[in-house]
Amino acid sequence: MINLKEIINEIPQKPGVYLFKKDDNVLYVGKAYNLKNRLSSYLNEKNNPKVLEMLQKANNLDYIVTDNEKSALLLELSLIKKYDPPYNIRLKGQPYPYIAITKEQVPRIEITRNNSDQNKIYFGPFLNPSFVRNLLSITREIFKIRNCHLKLPSNKIHKVCIEYHIGRCLGPCAKLVSLDNYQKSVNMAIELLKGNTYSVEKYLREEIDKAVSELKFEKAIKLRDALRSVLEIGSSSGVWIDGSEDRDFIGYSKANDYYSISKIIWRNGRIVGKEDYIITDSINEPIEEFLLRHYESAFLNIRAIVIDWDFSEDFINDFKNLIKFRIDKEIEIRKPKIDEMKIYKIAIENAEENLKKFINDISKKGEHPGIEELKKILRLEKLERIEAIDISHYYGEGKVGSVVVFINGKPNKKEYRRYKIKTIEDSKIDDYKAIEEVLRRRIRRLIDENKELPDLILIDGGIGQLKRAIKVIREFKLNIKAIGLAKRNEEIILDNGKILSLPIYSFSLRLLQYIRNEAHRFALIYQRTLREPKIKSSILDTIPGLSNKKKLELLRYFGSIEKIRKADIEELKKVPGIGEKLARRIYLHFRS
């Protein structure tokens, strides 16, 4: 039986897919907006016999991080289709739709749920069927690509159909457009569907200006609506895929002498799996050596290997010879293209997560590997206990501080503490004074209760914040090392004012970043907890139709109620989610 309690702390709070396994057999595939929260919920499953049965059988858990919940859902469906897990029966169903453009001499466009035809370029899949229908309609209205099944080009000149008369086809069947001009229109449609909307936006804006100058206002309105839809496409459409190219995306991350490598397996236009590896540095270039060893025996029915790496000429020659020897065909090895970056980032993120898991596994056997490094760098004989301080506020309101405690490089959440800032007036911002207050209260409490003092204090900030911390330490006549970690360049500020830059792949910097981020997270949660009731009971609460989410957006944008009060309608409309009608209502409310 799998021990979820031990695993949960290693799970990231990110969207993704998780797989419960028994040995190498997948029992269940699930998706989550927050992997850690979703998997934690299984600890409370007491009344679902199916879940309890699955947890009893499982002895392993794997997960793949994705960039958002939509990607997680699509990957979940792909993996269910691939593995057919016994506990996923309820999730099987009809595949999601794609938009396809054929590779004929006179291409046509269509919606399909099958993405296996090598003679088509696919875009998607799309989770919302109405969105994909609307997208197809917009694409055809702008670029007028045919959707008929006529075999073109042909010697026969066909009679145009209704699609031509309503402006949704250029009429290639009747030879009303040259093949070159038709293909240009198809190419623009492909750019739009790939999410590369810049050139399409530019074209539409020019057409709108032209229509207005010619007083064709009805046409301008249609073009404006088309432009609005195009602007949504970049963020709402699926990932562009060419059905003919299966690829491996190789992401990597480094810490000291270790490389973490994640291979995202892309087949038939979707992610179908992931493989993780940890390799140690070597005399040869480790990434190059890994690829040669891996593809000496790995599956090779692919067209490309995508990795952001500058290869030596010797490696390129060796790799070509290896592939030729194995399958007598070329496999391209290259850096990611613009339209592949979304998938490549998933590979990088999973490599990062794999590395964190590896470091955690090492830490379980003893102290965190970054501890020994930090002891040498900071010239400390003892470094068991690290405490970090962070300050959080919302434009000066709701000021709080946090202290997090790490023992031998691992968080000790029972000792985390949070503080309301008492010495600074509301709406005033003074992070230096706040650092002083929190650290003074923290040290006084530790001394009064005769508790262990930290060996190192980490301040989230630069030289100014660090000086205030050192001042407090001297007040108590203590010999405690304090350092700052500046976010801008991730530089360490020492107590003598010197700046120290550590390699980005060092265990010590990763540990300090982890502690700093944990302090920031803990402070932010407390600050939001205090702020929420104020938002709910503010003057904004009396405005009809204004949700809590929109209140937050208004405060985030303007910074205070007073600035919202002074804003005009046009300024209010700039806030995400605030349209003309609601902006007018807010404006009139403050003036009534």
N, C-alpha and C positions, 0 to 999 in steps of 0.2 A: 504493500500500500504506500502511496506517495505521501510524504510529509510536507504538506502545503505550508505549515507554519514556518518552517525553516527557509522555504524558498521565497516567500512573499517579500521579504526585505530586499531581495535582489531584483525584484521586478520593477521596471520603470513605470512612471506615471505618464504614459504616452499611448496613443492609439495603436492598435495592432491586432494580430491574430495569435491565438494560443492553441496548442495541440497537446491533449492528454494522450500518452502512449503507454502501451505495455510492451516493453522491450522495443522492437522496431515497428510494431503494429500501432497504427493511429486509431484510438478509440473514439475521440471526439475532437472536432474543430470548432472553435468559437471566436467571435470577434469582440472587441471592446474599444470604447472611446478612451478609457483609462484602464490599461492592463492590470495595474496593481489593485485598483478598487474592485474590478470585476472578479479577479481571482481570489481576492480577500472574501468576497461574498460566498464563495464555496465553503468557507469555514463555518458558516451559519446554516448550511443546508442540512436540515434534520428531518424534514417531512416529505422529501422527494426521494422515493426508493430508487428510481432510475439513476439519479445523480449519485446517491450513496453507493450504489452498485458499481458505477463507473469509477468513482474515486477509490474503491476497494481494489479494483483490477489494475488501475494505473500505477506504474512505478517510475514514470519519467514525464517531464513537462518541457515543451519547447515553445518558443514564441518568436514572432517576426514583427518588428516595429514598422509601422507605415507612417505616411505623412499626414493622413487625416482619416476620419471615420469612414468616408466613402471608399477610400482605397482598401481599408480593412475589410469592408463588406465584400468587395469584389474579390479580394484575395481569399477570403473565407469560402466563397462559392467555388472558386477555382480548386481549392484544396479538398473540399468536400467531393467535388466531381472526380478529382484524381484518386483519393484514397478510399472513398465510399465508406466512411467510418460507421460502425454499428449504432452509435448513439446520435446520429445526425439525420435520421430518417425524415423528421419534420421539416428539415431545411431544404430538401430537394425540391426542385421546381423548374419552371421554364427559364431559360437563360435570358439575360438582359439584352436589349437591342443595341445594334451598331448602325452607323451610317457607313455605306461602302461605295467606293467609286471604282468602276471596272477599269481594267488595263487595256481595253479595246482601243482601236485607232480613233474611234469617236466615243469616248467614255460616256457612261450613264451613271446616274446616282440612285441609290435605293436605301431602304431600311431593311435590315436582316438580323436574324438571331443566330446565324451560323457564321463563324469567322474562320473557316478552314479552307476556303477557296484561295489558292495561291495567285489567282489572276485578278484579285481585287485588293485595294488598299482599304483598311478598316480604320474607323475612328470610334472610340468608345472603350468599353461599354457604358451605357447611360442608365442611371438608376430610375430616372423619371421618364416614362414613355411619352407623356405630353410634351416634355421639353425636347425630346429628340424629334418629334413630329414638327414642332415649331422651328427647330434648328434647320431641318430639311427644307421647310417651306421658305425660311429666310434665305438660305443658300441658293435655292432655285430662283427666288424673286430677284436676287442681286445678280447672280451669275448666269442664270437661264440655261442650266444644264438639263439635257433630256433625261426622261425616266422611262422611255418606251423600250421595247425589246427588239426593235428593228435591227437587222444586221447591216451596219454601216461601216465604211462608205459602200455605196453600191452604184451601179450604172444608172439605175432607175431614179427618176426624180419623183419623190412621194408628195402627196398632198399634205399640207401642214394640218395638224390637229388643233384642238381647242387650247392646248398648252401654249402654243405659239401666240394665239390670238389674245390670251390673257396675260401675256408677257412673262411666261415662265420657261420658255425654251427659245433658243436662237434659230431653230429651224434648220439644223444640219441635214436632215433627211431631204429637204427641198433645195439644198445647196444655197441657202440664203446667207451662209457665213462660211468663210474659208476655214480649212482644217487648222491652220496656224492660229487664227483668231479664236476659234473655238477652244483650242488647247490652252491658250492664254487664260481664258475664262475658267477653265478647269483648274489650272495651276493656282489661280487666285482663290478658288473655292477650297483647294487642298490646304493652302496657307491658313485660311479661316478655320477650318476644321481641326487643324493641328494646334490651334490656339495662338498662332503668330498673327495677331490681329492688327498690328501697327499699320501695315501697308493697306489693309482693307479699310481701316478707320480713315486714313488719309484720303483714299479714293472716295469714300462716302461723304466726307466733309466737303471735298471739292465739288461733288455732284449736288450737295445741298445748296452751297453758295451759288452754283450755276442755276439751279432751279429757282431760287429766290430772285436772282437778278433778272430772270426771264419771266417773273411773276407767276411761275407755276407752283403755287403754294400747296396744292393738294399733293403733287409729286414730292415736294420738299418735306411735307409731314410724313409721308410714307418712308422716305429716305431717313428722316430723323428717327422714326420708330425702328427701322432696320439697324441704324447706328447704335441705338440703345441696346438692342439685342446682341449686336456684335460685341459690345463692351462687356456683356455678361458672359460671353462664350469663353473668354480667356480663363476665367476662374471656375466656370461651371461644367465645361465639357470634360469628357473622359480623356485618357492618355492616347495620343496618336500612335498608331501601330501600323507597320507594314507586315502583312501576313506572311510574306516570303522570307523574313529574316528572324530566325531564332538566335538568341544571344545569351551570353553569360555576362552579368555585371559584377565586376570584382571591386569591392570596397575594402579599405584597410584602415587601420589605426595603430599607432605605436605608443609603447610606454617602455622606456629604458631599452632593454635588449629583447623585448617581445613585440611581435607583430600579431595583431588580430586581423583575420581575413574573413570576409563574408561574401559568398558567391550567391547572387540572386539569379535564379534560373528562370529565364523568360522564354516561353514556348507558345506558339500560336497566338501571339498578341496579348499575353498576360503572364503574371508571376505565378509559377506553379510550385516553387519550393525555394529552400535556402540551405546552404551548407556553411558551417562555421569551422574555422581552423585557428590554432595558435601556433606560431612558429617562432623560433629563437633566431636572433641575429647570427650571421655567419660571415666567414671570410669573403665569400661571394656576395653579390647583391641579393638579399633575401627574397624580395618579391620576384625577381627574375628566376631565381632557383626554384621557388615554390611553383611558379607557372610551368616550368619545364617538367618538374616531377609530377605535378598534378595532371597535366594533359598528356603525360606519357601513357596514362591508363584511363583517363576520364572519358565520358561520353563525348563524341566529337561531331554529332550531326547538327552542327551550328554554323552560322555564317560569320559571326563576329564575337570577339572578346573585348569588352568595354572596360577600360581602366585608365584612371588619370595618373599616368606614370611616364617619365622620360626614359625610354629604353636605350641600351647601348647597341651599337651595330652588331657586335658579337652575338648578343641575345637574339636579335631579329633574325640573323642567319641561322642560328641554332634552332629557333622555334620553327622557322619555315621548313627546315630539313626534317625536324621531328614530325610535323604534320604531314609532309609529303610522304614520309616513310610509312606513316600509319594509314592514311586514307587517300593519298595521292590527289589532294585538292587543296586549295588555299583557304585559310581562315584568317580573316582580317583581325588584327589586334590594334586597337586604336583608343583615343581619348573620346569621352562622351560628346555627342552632338547636342545642340541646344535642346532639341525635342526629346533627348534621352536623359536630361539632367534630373528630372523628377524621379525616375527609377534609380539613377545612379546615387542620388542622395539617400534613398532608402538603403542601398548597399552600404554606404558609409555609416549611416546611423546604426545599422545592425552590427557592423564591425565594432563601433564604439560600445554598444551594449554588451557584445561578446567579451570585449576587453575588461569592462567593469565587472562582469561576472567572474572572469578569470582572476582578477585582482582580489575580489571578495573571497573566492575559493582559497587563494593563497593566505589571505588574512585569517581565515578560520583556523588555519594550522598554527597561527602565531600572530604577531603584530603586522600591521599594514606595511608593505615593502617601502612605502615612502617615509616611514618614521626614521629609519636608519640614515637615509639620505639627509633628512632635515636636521638630525642631530649633528651631522658633520658640517652642513652648510651654516647652521646657526651657532655652532660650537657649544652645544649643550651636552652635559653628561647624562642627563635624565630627560626623557620626553615621553611620559606616559599619558599625561592629561593635557589636552588642548581645549581651550574655551574660546568661542568666537562671539563677537557682538555685532549686531546690525540694528540700524534705526530705520523706521518706516513711518511715513505720514502721507496724507493726501492734500497737497497744496497747503501744508502747514496745519491742517486739522487732523485730529485723531492720532497724535504722535505717540508711538510706542517703540519699545526696544526689546530685543530678544538676546538670550544667551543660550548657545548650544554647547554641549559637552561631548568630547570624543575621548575615549579611553583606548590607547594603543591603536589609534587610527580608525576606531569603530564608534558609531554614535551610541550614546547612552541616554536614551530619550526620557528616562525617569528623572534625570537631572536637568532637563531643559527648563528654562525659566523665562517669563515674559513680564514686561513692566510698562505701566502707563507713565508717560513723562509728566512730571509735576512742576518742574521749575521754569517752564517756558509757556508764555501766554498763547492762547488759541490764535491761529492764523499766522503766528510768527514762526519763522524757520531758523533753527540754529542747531545743526547736526553736531557741531563741536561740543556745545553745552550738553546736548542729549547724551553723547558718548560719555562725558564726565559723570552725569547723573547715574546712568545705568551701571557703569563700572564701579562707582563709589558704593552704590547700594549692594551690588553683588559681592564685592570684597568684604564690606562690613558684615554682611550676613554670614559669609563663610567663616570669618574670624569669630563672630559671636557664637556660632554653633560649633566651633572647633572642628570644622570640616577641612578636607584637603584642598589646598590651593593649586591653581593650574601651574604647569611648567611653562606654558606658552599661551599668550593671549593674542588672538588674531582679530584685527580690526578691519571691517569692510570699508575701505576708504584710503585716502592719500596721507601725505605728510601732516596736514592740519589735524585730521582726526587722530592720527597716531600720537602727536605731541600732547594732546589732551589726555589720552590714555596713560602715557608715561607720567604726566603730571600727577594723576590720581595714584598710580603705583608708588610714586615717591612720597606722597602724603602719608601713606601707610608704612613707609620705610621697608618696602618689600623688595626682594631680589627676583622679580619675575620678568622674563623676556617678553617683549611685545613687538609685533610687526604689523604692517598694513599690507593689504592686497588691493592694488588699484585696478579697477575694471578695464580702463581704456586699453592698456597694453599688457594687462595681467602681470604687472611688475610687483616685486616684493620691496616694500620700503622698510629698511632696517632702523633700529632705534637710534643709530648714529646719523641718520638722514641719508645714508647711501642707498642707491637703487640697485636691486639685484634682478637680473633677467634669467630665468631658468628655461631650459629647453622645453618646448610645448609638450614633448612626449615623456617628460620625466615623471616618475611616480610621485615625487615630492610636490611638484606643482599641481598635479591632478588631485592629490590629497587636500591641499590648501583650497583649491577651487571647490571641491566637494563640500568641505566644512563651511566655507564662505556662502555657498549657494544654499546650504541647509539653514544657516542662520537667517538668510534673506527670506527663504520660504516660510520659516516659522514666524518671523516678524510680520510678514505680509498677511498671513492667515489671521493673526490676531487683529491687525489693523482693519482688515475687511470686516471682521466680526463686530468690531466696535462701530464701524461706519454704517453698516446696513440699517440699524434701527433709525439713525438720523435721516437717512435718505427717505425711508418710508414715512417719516413724520414731518417732513419739511413742507415749506410753502408750495413746493412742486406737487405735493400730494393732492392739492385742491384743484389741479388742472385736469379736466375730463380727458380720458383717452391717453394719458401719459403713464406708461408702464414703468416699473422699477428699472428695467433695462435701459429705457430711454432717459430716465432721470440720471442714471450713471453716465450715460453718453454725454448728456448736457454738462454735467459737472466736470467730466473728464476733459471736455473740449474748452469750456470757459474758465473753469477753476474755482468759481464761487457763484452763489446765488445773485450777488450784486451785479456781476458781469452779465449774467443771463438777463437780468432785469433791464440792463442798458442796451442789449443787443437789438438790432432791427430784424425784420423778417428775412432779408437776404442772408444775414449772418447766421440766423437760427437754422436756415435750410442747409447750411454747410455741415451740420452735425449728422453723423450716420443715423439713418432711420427717421429723420425729421423731414417730412414733406411740406408742401406749400400750405395745406389745410391746417396741419398741426402747428406749424411755425406761426401762422396768423393767430391761432387760438392762444398760444403762449404769449405772443406779443400783446394781444388785447387784454389778456388776463392780468398782466402786470400794470396795465394802464387803466383798468376799470376801477 
